[in-house]
Amino acid sequence: MSHSSGPSDADLDRLRALLAELPDAIVVADGDDVIRLANPAAVTLYASGDLVGRRLVEVVRDHEILEAIDAARHGRDTDREMERDGGRRVLRIAAKRLEAGDLMLTVQDLSSLRRLETQRRDFVANVSHELRTPLSALKVMVETLRGGAMRDPEAASDFLARIDHEVDGLTELVGDLLALTRMESDDDALDLADMDAADLVREAAVRLEPLAARAQIHLTTATDASGARVRVDQARIAQVLANLVHNAIKFTPAGGSVTLGTTSTQSEVTLFVRDTGAGIDPADLERIFERFFKSDPSRASGGTGLGLAIAKHAVQAHGGTIGATSGGRGQGATFTVTLPRSG
């Protein structure tokens, strides 16, 4: 039966106001398991409309949560985690018996937190891996030089050139890590200016033409005639385009082509880089912008594995989106940067 000595209506009103701001789903039920209070997060979680006045068993269908409620009713407060959807969703369940026989159930979604923890572990592991290989190579080369190679001018010159190459790679990696950290922490303010989108593409093409020529790649532009303008940090977007074009050239065989272009609507402008190169496996397209992700051995040579992640952050800082499409291996790829149109 219900317990009249539980919280007063005024107490419940104050509690409702407090709990309404919390992201965790919280339900308070009386001794008969009738819900007396449910915050908006609980209503959203159970998608059952108004929960007040209904019995817990009608709303909560998960057997683990019902077991936690039953344990709390018998004086054993419960606090546990459980996984759903094959581990993609992690919930923390807390059931506590209150005074006068009432019960409070809290459901906290830990999925985002667990994903962040996994990403942090993966990031540390990836950085360690990326550092271990060049550092090991440097140590071997130094030991070889000390072991007598220094007395052979030709061998010494070769080893010094390799050491210089490895140091350049480490410098690039550290620079990209610092750039990514600044972007993720919002410490790098944008210097915005109104720019002609076609000019951004043409300037990138002019700057990267020598690189394309050395690789025997035909570099062209295909800008629309709309005169669309975007409000951007010119240096940031230029670096994004340079990164995309550099990748396109790197993964396109001699004799292939890379096209930079623009399209526009009344509200958006899209800058694109299209190549006739190695292509990307469709299964890898969703991960291509992750830090250190390299989709296959042909795309794993050179670079830090951070360029596309940096490009993604730079584009998102402008309120835009970046994406990639490909018909698969050997079918080329198209990268797009879509930005709000300013004029």
Phi, psi and chi 1 to 4 in degrees:
 res  aa     phi    psi   chi1   chi2   chi3   chi4
   1 MET       -  163.2   64.7 -178.8 -179.5      -
   2 SER   -73.0  157.2  -61.6      -      -      -
   3 HIS  -115.5  111.4  -66.0  -93.8      -      -
   4 SER   -70.0  -13.7   59.2      -      -      -
   5 SER   -86.0    6.3   57.5      -      -      -
   6 GLY   -71.7 -168.4      -      -      -      -
   7 PRO   -59.8  144.3  -21.4   32.2      -      -
   8 SER   -76.3  167.9   66.7      -      -      -
   9 ASP   -60.9  -37.5  -70.7  -19.1      -      -
  10 ALA   -64.8  -41.1      -      -      -      -
  11 ASP   -62.0  -41.7  -69.3  -25.1      -      -
  12 LEU   -65.7  -37.3  -73.8  175.2      -      -
  13 ASP   -62.3  -43.5  -73.5  -19.6      -      -
  14 ARG   -65.5  -39.1  -75.7 -168.1  -68.8  -89.9
  15 LEU   -67.3  -38.3 -169.0   55.9      -      -
  16 ARG   -60.6  -44.9  -75.1 -170.0 -169.5   96.8
  17 ALA   -61.2  -38.4      -      -      -      -
  18 LEU   -71.3  -46.8  174.8   64.0      -      -
  19 LEU   -73.1  -22.6  -60.9 -175.6      -      -
  20 ALA   -60.6  -26.6      -      -      -      -
  21 GLU   -87.7   -8.2  -56.6  -59.3  -38.5      -
  22 LEU   -85.8  142.7  -63.4  179.8      -      -
  23 PRO   -78.4  -17.8   28.7  -34.4      -      -
  24 ASP   -79.7  144.8  -58.6  -20.6      -      -
  25 ALA   -78.0  123.8      -      -      -      -
  26 ILE  -129.5  129.3  -61.6  175.4      -      -
  27 VAL  -128.4  134.2  172.6      -      -      -
  28 VAL  -116.4  126.6  175.4      -      -      -
  29 ALA  -122.5  153.6      -      -      -      -
  30 ASP   -85.1 -172.2   63.9   16.9      -      -
  31 GLY   -65.6  -18.4      -      -      -      -
  32 ASP   -95.8   12.4  -66.7  -31.7      -      -
  33 ASP    64.8   24.9  -82.8  -12.8      -      -
  34 VAL   -91.9  129.4  175.6      -      -      -
  35 ILE   -70.9  123.9  -62.1  173.0      -      -
  36 ARG  -100.3  -23.3  -60.8 -170.7   63.6 -167.6
  37 LEU  -152.6  137.7 -178.6  150.8      -      -
  38 ALA  -148.0  124.7      -      -      -      -
  39 ASN   -79.6  167.7   70.0  -14.7      -      -
  40 PRO   -56.0  -35.4  -27.9   36.3      -      -
  41 ALA   -63.1  -35.6      -      -      -      -
  42 ALA   -69.2  -40.4      -      -      -      -
  43 VAL   -61.4  -41.2  174.5      -      -      -
  44 THR   -66.6  -42.7  -60.0      -      -      -
  45 LEU   -60.7  -45.7  175.2   65.9      -      -
  46 TYR   -93.3   -7.9  -68.3  109.9      -      -
  47 ALA    44.6   46.1      -      -      -      -
  48 SER  -123.4   21.9  -58.7      -      -      -
  49 GLY    70.0 -149.2      -      -      -      -
  50 ASP   -68.8  125.2 -170.8    9.2      -      -
  51 LEU   -93.4  -24.0  -57.6 -177.8      -      -
  52 VAL   -62.2  132.4  175.1      -      -      -
  53 GLY    94.5  -10.3      -      -      -      -
  54 ARG   -95.8  159.0  -59.7  173.3   62.3 -177.1
  55 ARG   -82.9  145.9  -68.8  177.5   58.1   81.3
  56 LEU   -54.8  -41.5  -88.6  174.2      -      -
  57 VAL   -65.2  -22.9   71.7      -      -      -
  58 GLU   -76.0  -28.2  -62.5  174.1   17.2      -
  59 VAL   -97.1  -45.5  174.8      -      -      -
  60 VAL   -92.2  114.4  179.3      -      -      -
  61 ARG  -106.0   -8.5  -57.2  -61.4  177.1   87.7
  62 ASP   -77.5  125.3 -169.1  -69.2      -      -
  63 HIS   -66.3  -32.3   71.3   92.3      -      -
  64 GLU   -68.3  -38.4  -73.0 -168.9   61.9      -
  65 ILE   -69.0  -39.8  -60.7  179.3      -      -
  66 LEU   -63.9  -37.0  -69.7  173.4      -      -
  67 GLU   -64.3  -39.4  -73.2  174.4    2.7      -
  68 ALA   -64.5  -39.3      -      -      -      -
  69 ILE   -64.5  -44.2  -68.7  170.5      -      -
  70 ASP   -63.4  -40.7 -175.1   64.1      -      -
  71 ALA   -63.2  -41.8      -      -      -      -
  72 ALA   -65.2  -36.1      -      -      -      -
  73 ARG   -61.5  -29.1  -76.3  -67.7 -174.9 -153.9
  74 HIS   -98.7   20.4  -69.4   83.7      -      -
  75 GLY    87.3    8.2      -      -      -      -
  76 ARG  -112.3   89.4  -58.7 -171.4  -53.7  -83.6
  77 ASP   -57.1  140.2  -68.1  -12.5      -      -
  78 THR  -119.7  136.5  -56.5      -      -      -
  79 ASP  -142.7  106.6 -168.5  -27.4      -      -
  80 ARG  -144.8  162.5   69.9  173.3   69.5  159.8
  81 GLU  -109.4  147.3  -70.2 -175.0   12.8      -
  82 MET  -143.4  150.1   61.7 -174.8 -162.8      -
  83 GLU  -105.3  145.1  -65.5 -176.6   -8.4      -
  84 ARG  -134.6  164.9  -68.1  -66.2  179.1  -92.2
  85 ASP    54.5   46.8  -59.6  -29.6      -      -
  86 GLY    65.6   28.9      -      -      -      -
  87 GLY    91.0   -6.1      -      -      -      -
  88 ARG   -73.2  -19.7  -69.8 -171.9  -62.7  -87.7
  89 ARG  -124.3  130.8 -166.0  175.6 -174.8 -156.5
  90 VAL  -122.6  125.2 -178.9      -      -      -
  91 LEU  -117.9  141.4  -59.4  177.2      -      -
  92 ARG  -106.4  122.9  174.4  175.9  173.3  -95.5
  93 ILE  -110.4  127.2  -51.1  -59.0      -      -
  94 ALA  -129.6  122.6      -      -      -      -
  95 ALA  -121.7  125.5      -      -      -      -
  96 LYS  -134.6  134.0 -178.8  178.2  178.9   60.7
  97 ARG   -82.9  129.3 -168.4  167.5 -173.3  -95.8
  98 LEU   -99.4 -178.6  -54.6  176.8      -      -
  99 GLU   -64.7  153.5  -66.8 -178.3    1.1      -
 100 ALA    63.2   20.2      -      -      -      -
 101 GLY    86.8   -2.1      -      -      -      -
 102 ASP   -70.2  163.5  -71.1  -16.7      -      -
 103 LEU  -136.5  140.8  178.1  137.6      -      -
 104 MET  -117.2  127.2 -178.0  169.0   68.8      -
 105 LEU  -112.5  128.5  172.7   68.1      -      -
 106 THR  -121.8  130.8  -56.2      -      -      -
 107 VAL  -122.2  116.5 -179.1      -      -      -
 108 GLN  -112.9  126.5 -177.8 -179.0   16.6      -
 109 ASP   -85.7  111.5 -167.1  -25.0      -      -
 110 LEU   -98.3    8.8  -59.6  177.0      -      -
 111 SER   -58.3  -47.7  -53.7      -      -      -
 112 SER   -63.9  -41.4  -64.0      -      -      -
 113 LEU   -62.8  -43.4  179.3   61.1      -      -
 114 ARG   -65.5  -37.7  -68.8  -68.7  179.4  -93.5
 115 ARG   -63.7  -41.2  -81.0 -166.3  -64.2  -89.6
 116 LEU   -64.0  -40.7  -72.9  173.2      -      -
 117 GLU   -63.0  -41.2  -69.7  174.3  -11.4      -
 118 THR   -64.9  -42.7  -60.7      -      -      -
 119 GLN   -62.9  -39.0  -70.8  171.9    2.0      -
 120 ARG   -65.7  -43.6 -175.4  173.4   65.6 -112.0
 121 ARG   -62.4  -43.8  -73.8 -165.1  -59.9  -90.4
 122 ASP   -63.2  -38.6  -70.0  -13.2      -      -
 123 PHE   -63.7  -47.0  179.5   70.0      -      -
 124 VAL   -61.2  -43.1  171.2      -      -      -
 125 ALA   -64.1  -40.2      -      -      -      -
 126 ASN   -67.6  -43.1  -77.3  -36.6      -      -
 127 VAL   -61.9  -43.6  170.5      -      -      -
 128 SER   -59.5  -42.7  -60.7      -      -      -
 129 HIS   -65.0  -44.6  173.3   75.2      -      -
 130 GLU   -65.7  -29.9  -66.4  -67.5  -29.2      -
 131 LEU   -82.3  -35.0  -70.3  173.4      -      -
 132 ARG   -61.7  -43.6 -174.7 -178.5  -58.3  114.9
 133 THR   -63.2  -53.5  -59.2      -      -      -
 134 PRO   -66.1  -35.3   20.7  -31.7      -      -
 135 LEU   -66.2  -39.5  -71.7  174.3      -      -
 136 SER   -63.9  -41.4  -63.3      -      -      -
 137 ALA   -63.3  -43.0      -      -      -      -
 138 LEU   -60.8  -43.3  -74.7  169.4      -      -
 139 LYS   -63.4  -43.4 -175.9  169.7 -179.3   60.9
 140 VAL   -62.0  -43.7  167.9      -      -      -
 141 MET   -66.8  -39.9  -74.0 -175.7  -78.4      -
 142 VAL   -63.1  -44.0  169.1      -      -      -
 143 GLU   -63.1  -36.9  -71.4  174.5  -11.5      -
 144 THR   -65.5  -41.9  -56.7      -      -      -
 145 LEU   -63.1  -43.5  -74.3  169.1      -      -
 146 ARG   -65.5  -28.9  -75.8  177.2  172.5  171.5
 147 GLY   -78.2    0.6      -      -      -      -
 148 GLY   133.9  -15.0      -      -      -      -
 149 ALA   -64.2  -23.0      -      -      -      -
 150 MET   -62.7  -24.4  -70.9 -177.7   65.8      -
 151 ARG   -80.9   -8.5  -69.0 -172.4  -70.3  -86.7
 152 ASP  -106.2  102.0 -178.5  -21.0      -      -
 153 PRO   -53.5  -41.0  -25.8   35.6      -      -
 154 GLU   -67.0  -45.3 -174.2  176.0  -13.4      -
 155 ALA   -65.8  -42.3      -      -      -      -
 156 ALA   -60.9  -41.9      -      -      -      -
 157 SER   -63.3  -40.6  177.3      -      -      -
 158 ASP   -64.5  -44.3  178.8   58.1      -      -
 159 PHE   -65.8  -39.0  -82.9  115.5      -      -
 160 LEU   -64.9  -37.2  -72.9  173.9      -      -
 161 ALA   -64.5  -40.5      -      -      -      -
 162 ARG   -66.8  -40.9  -66.0 -174.7 -170.7 -176.9
 163 ILE   -61.5  -43.3  -71.1  171.8      -      -
 164 ASP   -60.3  -40.8 -172.8   51.9      -      -
 165 HIS   -64.0  -44.5  175.3   74.2      -      -
 166 GLU   -65.1  -39.7  -65.1  -66.9  -10.0      -
 167 VAL   -65.2  -39.6  169.9      -      -      -
 168 ASP   -60.6  -41.3  -75.5  -14.7      -      -
 169 GLY   -63.7  -41.8      -      -      -      -
 170 LEU   -65.2  -40.1  -72.7  170.2      -      -
 171 THR   -62.4  -42.0  -58.5      -      -      -
 172 GLU   -64.2  -42.1 -177.5 -176.7    3.7      -
 173 LEU   -61.7  -47.3  174.5   59.9      -      -
 174 VAL   -63.5  -41.0  171.1      -      -      -
 175 GLY   -62.0  -42.9      -      -      -      -
 176 ASP   -66.9  -38.8  -77.4   -7.6      -      -
 177 LEU   -62.2  -43.0  -75.0  170.0      -      -
 178 LEU   -65.2  -42.2  -70.7  173.8      -      -
 179 ALA   -62.3  -43.7      -      -      -      -
 180 LEU   -64.7  -40.8 -168.1   58.4      -      -
 181 THR   -62.4  -43.5  -60.5      -      -      -
 182 ARG   -61.9  -42.8  -76.1 -163.9  -59.2  -91.1
 183 MET   -65.7  -43.8  -70.0 -177.7 -172.7      -
 184 GLU   -68.6  -25.5  -69.9 -178.0  -22.7      -
 185 SER   -95.8    3.9   61.5      -      -      -
 186 ASP    59.4   27.8  -63.9  -34.6      -      -
 187 ASP   -88.3   -8.1  -73.4  -18.0      -      -
 188 ASP  -106.8   94.8 -144.1    3.2      -      -
 189 ALA   -69.6  146.0      -      -      -      -
 190 LEU   -83.3  141.4  -63.1  177.1      -      -
 191 ASP  -104.5   86.8 -177.7   14.6      -      -
 192 LEU   -82.5  142.9  -62.6  174.1      -      -
 193 ALA  -150.7  154.1      -      -      -      -
 194 ASP   -80.3  122.0 -154.3   44.4      -      -
 195 MET  -128.9  148.7  -59.0  -69.0  -59.6      -
 196 ASP   -76.2  123.4 -174.9  -60.0      -      -
 197 ALA   -61.6  -38.7      -      -      -      -
 198 ALA   -64.9  -35.1      -      -      -      -
 199 ASP   -63.8  -38.8  -75.0  -14.6      -      -
 200 LEU   -59.3  -43.0  -70.5  169.7      -      -
 201 VAL   -69.3  -44.6  164.1      -      -      -
 202 ARG   -63.6  -41.1  -76.0 -169.1  -73.7  -95.5
 203 GLU   -64.0  -38.7  -71.3  170.2    8.9      -
 204 ALA   -64.1  -40.1      -      -      -      -
 205 ALA   -64.5  -43.1      -      -      -      -
 206 VAL   -63.1  -42.8  169.0      -      -      -
 207 ARG   -67.0  -33.8 -169.0  165.1   57.8 -107.9
 208 LEU  -101.2    0.5  -68.8  157.4      -      -
 209 GLU   -57.7  -43.3  173.0   59.0   36.5      -
 210 PRO   -59.9  -38.8  -25.8   35.9      -      -
 211 LEU   -64.3  -43.1  177.2   65.8      -      -
 212 ALA   -64.7  -40.9      -      -      -      -
 213 ALA   -62.7  -41.9      -      -      -      -
 214 ARG   -63.0  -33.0  -74.4 -164.3  -61.3  -87.3
 215 ALA   -88.6    3.4      -      -      -      -
 216 GLN    58.4   44.0  -59.4  177.2   48.2      -
 217 ILE  -110.4  136.0  -59.9  -63.7      -      -
 218 HIS   -85.1  110.7 -173.1   48.5      -      -
 219 LEU  -103.3  121.9 -177.4   61.2      -      -
 220 THR  -131.3  166.8   60.7      -      -      -
 221 THR  -121.1  152.3   59.1      -      -      -
 222 ALA  -145.3   76.5      -      -      -      -
 223 THR   -95.2  145.1   56.8      -      -      -
 224 ASP   -77.9  169.4   65.2   10.3      -      -
 225 ALA  -101.4   21.7      -      -      -      -
 226 SER   -76.6  -19.9   66.4      -      -      -
 227 GLY    70.1   22.9      -      -      -      -
 228 ALA   -61.3  143.1      -      -      -      -
 229 ARG  -120.9  152.5  -57.8 -177.5   71.6   79.9
 230 VAL  -133.8  149.3  -73.1      -      -      -
 231 ARG   -99.3  107.2 -173.3  165.0  175.1   77.3
 232 VAL  -141.6  164.6  -63.1      -      -      -
 233 ASP   -84.2  107.4 -175.9  -43.1      -      -
 234 GLN   -57.5  -42.4 -176.8  178.4    4.3      -
 235 ALA   -64.1  -40.1      -      -      -      -
 236 ARG   -65.2  -49.5  -69.2  -80.7 -170.2   87.4
 237 ILE   -68.6  -34.0  -64.0  -58.4      -      -
 238 ALA   -61.7  -39.3      -      -      -      -
 239 GLN   -67.8  -37.9 -173.8   58.1   45.3      -
 240 VAL   -60.5  -49.6  169.3      -      -      -
 241 LEU   -62.7  -40.4  -70.0  174.2      -      -
 242 ALA   -61.4  -41.3      -      -      -      -
 243 ASN   -63.8  -44.7 -179.3  -72.7      -      -
 244 LEU   -66.6  -41.8  -64.1  179.7      -      -
 245 VAL   -69.2  -40.6  175.0      -      -      -
 246 HIS   -58.9  -44.9 -172.0  -85.2      -      -
 247 ASN   -61.8  -43.7  -81.3   -7.2      -      -
 248 ALA   -60.7  -42.6      -      -      -      -
 249 ILE   -65.9  -42.3  -68.0  171.3      -      -
 250 LYS   -62.5  -35.1 -178.0  163.3   60.5  173.4
 251 PHE  -105.2   17.1  -61.1  117.4      -      -
 252 THR  -114.4  126.4  -61.1      -      -      -
 253 PRO   -68.2  158.2   23.0  -31.8      -      -
 254 ALA   -53.1  136.8      -      -      -      -
 255 GLY    95.1  -10.6      -      -      -      -
 256 GLY   -81.4 -175.0      -      -      -      -
 257 SER  -135.9  151.6   64.8      -      -      -
 258 VAL  -130.3  131.1  173.1      -      -      -
 259 THR  -120.9  128.5  -56.7      -      -      -
 260 LEU  -103.7  137.6  -72.0   83.8      -      -
 261 GLY  -157.4  179.0      -      -      -      -
 262 THR  -136.5  148.0   62.3      -      -      -
 263 THR  -135.6  162.0   60.2      -      -      -
 264 SER  -151.7  155.1   59.8      -      -      -
 265 THR  -121.8 -172.2   65.8      -      -      -
 266 GLN   -67.7  -23.5  -71.1 -174.1  -23.9      -
 267 SER  -117.1  -16.2   60.1      -      -      -
 268 GLU  -136.9  156.0  -65.4  178.9  -29.7      -
 269 VAL  -125.4  134.5  177.7      -      -      -
 270 THR  -115.4  124.6  -63.5      -      -      -
 271 LEU   -98.5  134.3  -43.0  177.4      -      -
 272 PHE  -132.9  152.2   66.3   83.3      -      -
 273 VAL  -127.9  116.0  176.9      -      -      -
 274 ARG  -118.2  133.4 -179.3 -176.9  -58.5  122.2
 275 ASP  -128.1  166.8   66.5   61.5      -      -
 276 THR  -110.0   31.3   59.4      -      -      -
 277 GLY   -91.4 -145.2      -      -      -      -
 278 ALA   -65.6  -21.8      -      -      -      -
 279 GLY    75.4  173.5      -      -      -      -
 280 ILE  -132.2  134.2  -55.1  168.6      -      -
 281 ASP   -60.3  131.4 -167.8  -51.9      -      -
 282 PRO   -52.8  -32.6  -27.8   35.7      -      -
 283 ALA   -67.8  -20.0      -      -      -      -
 284 ASP   -94.5  -10.0  -66.7  -28.7      -      -
 285 LEU   -60.7  -37.0  -73.7  172.0      -      -
 286 GLU   -70.7  -22.0  -69.9 -174.2    4.2      -
 287 ARG  -104.4   -2.5  -59.4 -169.6   59.4 -162.4
 288 ILE   -61.6  -23.0 -159.0   73.3      -      -
 289 PHE   -97.2    6.1  -64.7   98.4      -      -
 290 GLU   -74.7  150.3  -66.8  179.3   10.1      -
 291 ARG   -62.3  131.6  -66.4  174.1  -66.8 -169.0
 292 PHE    68.6    3.3  -63.3  112.1      -      -
 293 PHE   -74.7  128.6 -179.5   75.1      -      -
 294 LYS  -128.3  120.1  -63.0  176.6 -178.2  178.4
 295 SER   -71.1  -30.3   60.4      -      -      -
 296 ASP  -162.9  166.9   61.9   73.6      -      -
 297 PRO   -54.6  -34.5  -27.6   35.9      -      -
 298 SER   -67.0  -22.8   70.8      -      -      -
 299 ARG  -103.5    7.9  -73.4 -174.3  171.8  -99.5
 300 ALA   -97.3   -3.1      -      -      -      -
 301 SER   -84.3  131.5   59.1      -      -      -
 302 GLY    71.3  169.0      -      -      -      -
 303 GLY    76.4  170.6      -      -      -      -
 304 THR  -100.3  -11.4   63.3      -      -      -
 305 GLY    80.1   10.9      -      -      -      -
 306 LEU  -114.0   -8.9  -67.5  171.4      -      -
 307 GLY   -58.0  -46.9      -      -      -      -
 308 LEU   -71.1  -32.3  -70.0  178.5      -      -
 309 ALA   -65.2  -41.1      -      -      -      -
 310 ILE   -64.9  -42.8  -68.1  172.5      -      -
 311 ALA   -60.0  -42.6      -      -      -      -
 312 LYS   -60.4  -46.5  178.4 -179.5  177.5  179.8
 313 HIS   -63.6  -39.9  -80.9  -78.2      -      -
 314 ALA   -63.3  -42.9      -      -      -      -
 315 VAL   -67.9  -43.5  172.3      -      -      -
 316 GLN   -64.2  -31.7  -71.0  178.6  -22.6      -
 317 ALA   -63.7  -23.2      -      -      -      -
 318 HIS   -90.8    4.3  -74.0   80.4      -      -
 319 GLY    77.7   19.7      -      -      -      -
 320 GLY  -109.0 -174.6      -      -      -      -
 321 THR  -132.5  153.3   58.0      -      -      -
 322 ILE  -129.3  142.2 -172.4  169.6      -      -
 323 GLY  -151.5  172.8      -      -      -      -
 324 ALA  -143.4  143.8      -      -      -      -
 325 THR  -133.1  151.5   58.1      -      -      -
 326 SER  -161.6  146.2  175.1      -      -      -
 327 GLY   -80.7   -2.2      -      -      -      -
 328 GLY   119.8 -173.5      -      -      -      -
 329 ARG   -57.2  131.3  -58.3  -73.7  173.1   81.7
 330 GLY    77.9    4.6      -      -      -      -
 331 GLN  -106.8    9.8  -58.1  -63.0  -49.9      -
 332 GLY    73.8  178.7      -      -      -      -
 333 ALA  -150.1  155.0      -      -      -      -
 334 THR  -128.8  125.0  -60.3      -      -      -
 335 PHE  -107.3  135.6  -76.1   80.2      -      -
 336 THR  -124.3  141.9   56.6      -      -      -
 337 VAL  -123.0  113.9  172.1      -      -      -
 338 THR  -108.0  125.3  -57.8      -      -      -
 339 LEU  -126.6  152.7  -60.6  166.1      -      -
 340 PRO   -62.5  137.6  -19.9   32.0      -      -
 341 ARG   -82.5  134.5 -177.6  169.1  176.1  167.1
 342 SER  -105.3  -10.6   63.9      -      -      -
 343 GLY  -178.2      -      -      -      -      -
